[in-house]
Amino acid sequence: MNGLFDLRAMTITLLIVLVASYVLCIAGDMLFGWTMYQAWLPLLPGVTWPLTLNGFLLGLVWLVGYSVYLAVLIVLPYNCLVQRNGS
């Protein structure tokens, strides 16, 4: 092991966490009357409440984009710093 992060693994991990959170919040909103959708709506343009199938799928597309974006922000600087300090 060389101490570097894998961009693909980080992206998939972030995607799993975000999708699980998204689905749990939507389920809580529908089953228990929570208002978690108010936190998601500003982050996911095009998603509306009450939720439609198209809105739900659009939210998932945004979460894929956010996962890639966050993984790049974490992995690339970290790997660059580790390689610079290791040589």
C-alpha positions as CSV (number, residue, x, y, z in Angstrom):
1,M,0.0,0.0,0.0
2,N,1.4,3.3,-1.1
3,G,-0.8,5.6,1.1
4,L,-2.6,7.2,-1.9
5,F,-6.4,7.5,-2.2
6,D,-8.2,5.8,-5.1
7,L,-10.4,8.4,-6.9
8,R,-12.9,5.8,-8.1
9,A,-13.3,4.2,-4.6
10,M,-13.7,7.6,-3.0
11,T,-16.4,8.6,-5.6
12,I,-18.3,5.4,-5.1
13,T,-18.1,5.7,-1.3
14,L,-19.4,9.3,-1.4
15,L,-22.2,8.3,-3.8
16,I,-23.3,5.5,-1.5
17,V,-23.4,7.9,1.5
18,L,-25.2,10.7,-0.4
19,V,-27.8,8.4,-2.0
20,A,-28.5,6.6,1.4
21,S,-29.0,10.0,3.1
22,Y,-31.2,11.2,0.2
23,V,-33.4,8.1,0.3
24,L,-33.7,8.1,4.1
25,C,-34.6,11.8,4.2
26,I,-37.3,11.3,1.5
27,A,-38.6,8.3,3.3
28,G,-38.7,10.2,6.5
29,D,-40.5,13.1,4.8
30,M,-43.2,10.8,3.3
31,L,-43.7,8.5,6.3
32,F,-43.2,10.7,9.3
33,G,-43.8,14.2,8.0
34,W,-40.3,15.4,8.4
35,T,-39.2,18.4,6.4
36,M,-35.8,17.3,5.3
37,Y,-36.7,18.1,1.7
38,Q,-36.1,21.7,2.6
39,A,-32.4,21.0,3.0
40,W,-32.1,19.1,-0.3
41,L,-34.1,21.5,-2.5
42,P,-31.5,24.3,-2.6
43,L,-28.7,21.7,-3.3
44,L,-30.5,19.8,-6.1
45,P,-31.8,22.3,-8.8
46,G,-34.9,21.0,-10.6
47,V,-36.0,18.8,-7.8
48,T,-39.4,19.8,-6.4
49,W,-41.7,18.9,-3.5
50,P,-44.0,16.9,-3.6
51,L,-41.5,14.6,-5.2
52,T,-42.1,13.1,-8.7
53,L,-40.2,10.3,-10.3
54,N,-38.4,12.7,-12.6
55,G,-37.5,14.9,-9.6
56,F,-36.2,11.9,-7.7
57,L,-34.1,10.7,-10.7
58,L,-32.8,14.2,-11.3
59,G,-31.7,14.3,-7.6
60,L,-29.8,11.1,-8.1
61,V,-28.0,12.6,-11.1
62,W,-27.0,15.6,-9.1
63,L,-25.7,13.3,-6.3
64,V,-23.5,11.6,-8.9
65,G,-22.1,14.9,-9.9
66,Y,-21.5,16.0,-6.3
67,S,-19.8,12.7,-5.5
68,V,-17.3,13.1,-8.4
69,Y,-16.7,16.8,-7.4
70,L,-16.1,16.0,-3.8
71,A,-13.9,13.0,-4.5
72,V,-11.7,15.2,-6.8
73,L,-11.5,17.9,-4.2
74,I,-10.3,15.4,-1.6
75,V,-8.2,12.9,-3.5
76,L,-6.2,15.0,-5.9
77,P,-4.7,17.4,-3.3
78,Y,-4.2,14.6,-0.8
79,N,-2.4,12.4,-3.3
80,C,-0.3,15.3,-4.5
81,L,0.8,16.2,-0.9
82,V,1.5,12.6,0.0
83,Q,3.7,12.1,-3.1
84,R,5.5,15.4,-2.5
85,N,6.3,14.5,1.1
86,G,7.3,10.9,0.3
87,S,10.0,11.7,-2.3
